[in-house]
Amino acid sequence: MIGGPTFDRFVRSVRERLFVPQADDRRRIGLEIELLPMLADSARPCPLERGDDARSTLGFLRPYGIAAGWREHRSAKGAPYFGLPNGWTLTFEPGGQIELCTTPSASVSALAREASDALTRLRGAAGDAGIDLLSVGIDPVNDISSVPLQLESPRYVAMTRYFERIGPSGVRMMRQTAATQVSVDAGREPEDRWRFLSDLTPYLTALFANSTRYAGEESGFQSFRAHCWRSLDASRTGVPHPELTACEGYARFALDAFDMTRTDERGEYRSFADWVLAGHGDAAEWENHLTTLFPEVRPRGHLEVRSLDALPPEEIIAPAVLIAGLTYDARAAAEARHVVPMIRADMLNRAARCGLYDSEIASVATELVRIALRGAAALGENFVTAADVERAGELTLTRLRATPTSVAASS
């Protein structure tokens, strides 16, 4: 294990790169919304690009994008993506999943409305082309054997090779899952905010679980997507070291994670710390390694909450309002800290399997929703309208009331 001045150097790097305090009190929100393209007549995964078949994702997106003023580009890794006139991007995941990435907005209501409208139009155009864009956490019909890797960059090939040594969950995550990610500003005390959001993640997973079926069968999980994340590689997922300060915990987490980009002379993967002790692990390698970590809340200068299954466009307002209310209203954040215990190792697994049918999770989630709605209302109409606070309440309380344990917890 790395310690002493060497460890301190990595802690400083994490603090300077990932947990930078804001100089002001900006409160913005961003969204990354993923969709699963499926062929409507067969429910098979839609190919990203296929020259002899108009029914491919790019086959319908290119004419749609031209009409909407989009511009097609290629990333540094050769993957196609589109730039939208409003500054948003539409990118692709390794299995061909679509991801709509917004720019940060100072209005939850305006952002959610614009995103919902954009997704509704996109789904309509896809439907006209014989393609369904599913808003669920994981492909409910097909097994991983039906979903090839559709972006074959060196990074994704290396990730596939690494995950396949562990089990099926890693490649399922890469090629079959879809999420709704909510990003917030880091604030003046980013370490404290990151820890707080990390403690919230089991309840957010349970509240917005939307992936019970997989490969045509009930999976036994409320969020099979979350289960895949839990089981793909314990060294690079979850909530890092709750017992340590944020920067120390994240540095330890990153150092202990296996470096998926290389193997030793025996063909074995080693932790990044092992490579450092062997005289490797320069700044560029460290920077790249940090991008291969997938905690529930990822610090990237801003804070990216990654615990939510993909949701239908009309429901995106709910997690956006709740997370904003808990993050940006000081009174709500203080109240929530008294309600939410420090995360325990079993909580994420329980949230994935049981969701709101777990009485402890449901009880805390119910109280968090009440606090979050009050906090969101206090942020003012310019940030989130009263109508959207009410709508978010309706959506989340409907989910809570649908499970017997949460009814008991809220009575």
N, C-alpha and C positions, 0 to 999 in steps of 0.2 A: 504493500500500500504506500502510495506517495504521501509524504508529510513534509513538515518544515518549510523552508523557503520555497521549494519547488511547488508545493501545494498552494502556498500563499500567492505565488505568481499566477496560477490558474484561477484562484478566487478573484484576484484583481482583474483578470481578463474577462471573467463572467460579469463582474460588476460594471466594467467599462463598456462592454459590448451589449449586454442584455438587460441590465437593471439600471438604466440611466435615469436619474430623477428629472422630472420636468421642471422647467424654470417658471412655469405659469400654472394656472388652474383650468386649462382647457379640458373640456369633457366631450369627447367625440366617440362615435361608434362606427364600426365597420363590419361587413358581413362577407363570408365566403360560403356560397350555397352550392351544394353538389347535387347532381341529377344522374340517374342511371338510364341511358338510352337502350330501349328494347324494341325489337321488331314487333309490330302490333299483331300480326297474324300468327306468329309462332311463339312469342314471349322469349325468343332467344336474344342474346346480347347483340346489339347493333354494331356492325364493324365501323371503326372510325373512318376508314377510307378504303374503298374498293372500286377499281376502275370499271368493272363490268356490271356494277349494280348501283343504280341511283339511290337505293335505300342504304345510305351510309350516313354517319353523322355529319361529316364534312360535305357530303353530297347535298344535304338540305341546308346546312349552315352557310355555305358560300353564297348562294343566291339570296338567301334571307339577309345575310350580313351586308351584301352590296347595297340592297334596297334600303337598309337601315343606316348606311353610312359607316359601317365597320371597315377596319383595315386588317388584313391578314398579315401576320409576321411569323418569323421563326425564332425560337429562343436560341440562346448560345449552345444548347444541347440538341438543336435540330427539331424540336417539337413545334407543331403549329399552334398558334394562338391568335386571338382577335383583340384588337383595341377598339373600344367603343367611343363614340363622340364625347360622352360625359366623363371620360377618363377611366372608366371601369375596364376590366379585361375578362375575356372568356377563355379559359384554358382547359386542359385535359389531363386526367389522371391516367395511370398506366394501363388500366383496363378499358379505357375509352370514356370513363365518366366525365361529364361536363362540370366545370366549376366556374360559377359567376363570382368574380371578385370585385367588390365595390371599393371606392375611395372612402376615407373617413368623412363622417358627416356630423355636424353640430345639431342635427335634429333626428331623433329616432323615428318620429312619425314620417318625415319626408323620405328618409332612407328606406324604411320598410315599405312604404307605398310605392316608391319607384322600383324597388327590387321585385315586389309582388307583381306589379304591372309588367315588368320586363319578362319575368318568368312565365306569366300567363300567356303573353304573346308568343314567347318561344315555344311553349308547349302546344299552342294552337298550330303554329307553323310545322312543328314536328309531326303532329297528328295528321295534317294534310299530306305529309310525305310517307305516312304509314309507320311512324315511329312514336312510341310512347316514351315520355320522359318521366320516370318514376321518382317520386319524392319519398323514399323509404331508406332505412339505414343500411340494408343489404339486399342484394338480389334475392327475391323470395322464391324464385322458380328453379334456377340453374345451379348446379354444382360447379366447383372451380374448374373441373375438367372441360367445361363448355366455354370458358372465358380465357382466351389467349392473352399474352402480354401484347398490347397494341402500341406501346411506345418503347422502342428497344434502344434507348440510350444506354451508354455504359453504366450510368448510375442505377437505372432500373434493372438492368441485367445483373449487376452486382448484388442489389438488394434481393432479387429473386433467388439467386444462388445461396445467399446467406440464410434467408428465411426458410427455404426448403429443407435445410438441415435440421430445423427445429420442429417443423410440423406444418399443417395446412393453413393455420390462421394468418400467417404473414402474407402469403400470396392472396388469400381471400381479402385481406385488408386492402392490398394494393389494387386489386382488379375488380372487387365486387361491392365495396362499401361506399356509402355516401353520407355526408354529415352536413350540419349547419353550424358554422363556426362564427362566434361573435367576438370581435376584438374591441378592447377599450384602451384608453390612454393609461400610461403607467402611473401618473400622478407624482406628487412630490416625494412619496415614500413607496417606491415600486416594490421593494422586498415585502413590505407588510401587505400591500394590495395583492401581490401574487400569492402569498400564503393564504390569505382570506379566500380568494377565488378558488384556490386548490381545495380548500376545505369544503367549498360548496359543491364540488363536482359530483359526488354520489347522488345528491338530491336533484341536480340538473339532469343527470343521466336518467334517473327514475321518472322525473316529471315529463320528459320528452322522448321516452322510449318509443320506438316506432319500427321495430324489426323483429317480430316474433317468429316469422317463417323463414326457412332457408331450404333450398333444394326441393321445394314442393311440399315440405312437411313443417309441422310445428317444431320449433327448435328446443323448447323448454326454457327459453330465455325471453324476458321482456325486451331486451336489447341484445340481439345476437351480434350486432356490430360491436357493441361495447365488449362483449365476451371475446370476440376476435382480438381486440386490442389488448385485453388482459392476458391472452395466452400466446401472443406472437413472439414476445421477447421481454422477459421481466427486467432485463438490464437497461432498457431504453424507453419504457413506458411507465404510466402510473403517476404517482405524486412523490417526488424525490425527498427522502430524508426529512420527515416532518419535525424531527427532534433537533435539527440544526438550523442555523440562520439560513435565509434563502440563498445567498451567494455561496456559502460553504456547502450547503446541501446540493445545489445545482452543479457546482464544480466536482464534488465527489461523485454525483450521479453520472456526469459526463465522462469522468476519468474511468469509472468502473464499467461503463458500457463497452461492449465489444465493438471493435473497429470493423465494420462490415466491408471495407474496401480492400482488405488484404489478408493474407494468411501467412503463417510462418513456414519454415522449411519442411514441416511435417504436414502442411496443409490444414493447420488448425487456426481458428480465429482467436485473437487475443484481445484483451481490454486495451483501451487507449493508454491507460496507465502502464501496462506491461510494455507497450511500444516505447513510451517515454523512458522507462527504466532501461530499455535496451538501446537507447541513444537515438530514437526516432521521435516523430511527433512535433514537427515544426509548426510555425504559426499558420501556414496555409492548410496543413493537414488538420490542425485543431479547428480552424474555421469551418472546414468542410464537415468534420465529424459532428460539430454542433448542429448542423442541418439535418443529420440523420437521427436525431433524438425526438421522441414523440410523447412528451408528458401531457397530462390532461390540460394543463395551462402552460402554453409555451411562451417564454419571454423573448421578445424580438425587438426590444425598444418599446413597443407596445405589448399588451398582454392578450394572447389569443386563447379563448376558451374553446376547447375541442371536444367536449363531452356529449354533444347533442347529436342524435340521429337526424338525418335529413327530414324536413317537414314540408308539407304542402305550402305553396306560396302564401295562401291566406292565413297561415298560422305562424309565419315568421315573426310577426309583431310580438308574440307572447314572450319568447326567450329574450328578444331584444329589450323589451320593456323591463322585464324582471332583472336582468343582469345590469342594466343601466341604473335602475332604482337602488339596487343593493350596492353598486359600486360608487355612484356619484353623489348620493344623498348621505351626508355625514351621519345624521341621526339614524337612518336605516342601517348603514354599515355597522354602527356601534351596537344597535339592537341585535342584528344578525350574529355578531360575534358572540353574544351571550347565549344564543340559541344553538349555534353550530359547534359541536365538539371538534377538537383536533382530529383529523382524518385518521382512521385505523386501517390496517392492512386489509381487513376483510370487507370494508365498506364498498369498494368499487366492484368487487365480485358479486356482492349481494344486490347492489343496484342493477347490475347487468342481468342477473338471473331473476330476481323477484320484482324489481321496480317498486311501484307503490303498494304492492301486496306485502311488502316488508313493513311491519307496523312501526318500527323505530324510524325508518327512512320516511314513511308517509307522515308521521307526526311532525318531524322536523320540517319536511317539505311544505306541509300545510301552513306552519307558522312563517316560514320564509316567504311564501307567496303573499301573505298578508302584509308583512313588513316591506317587501319589495314594491307592492302596489302603492302603499303609502309613500314610500320614498320616491317612486316615479312621479306621483302626483305633485310632490313638493318641488320637482325640478322645473316646473312651469310649462305653459302651453307652447312656448317656442321650442322647447326640447322634446316634449311628448304631450300630445293633446289629451284632454280628459276623455275623449271618445276612445282613444287608443289604450289608455290605461284601463278603461272599462272593458274593452274587447280582450285585452290580455288577461284580465281577471276572469272573464267568461270562459276563455279557452283553457286556462290552467285549472280553474275550479271544476270544469267538466271532467278533466282528466282525474282530478283528485276524487270526485264523487263516484267515478266509475269503478273504484276498488273498495271492497268491504272494509279493509283495515283502515284506509284513510277516512272513510265516513265516520268510523268510530273515533279516530284521532281528532277529527274536526268538530265533533259534537260536544 
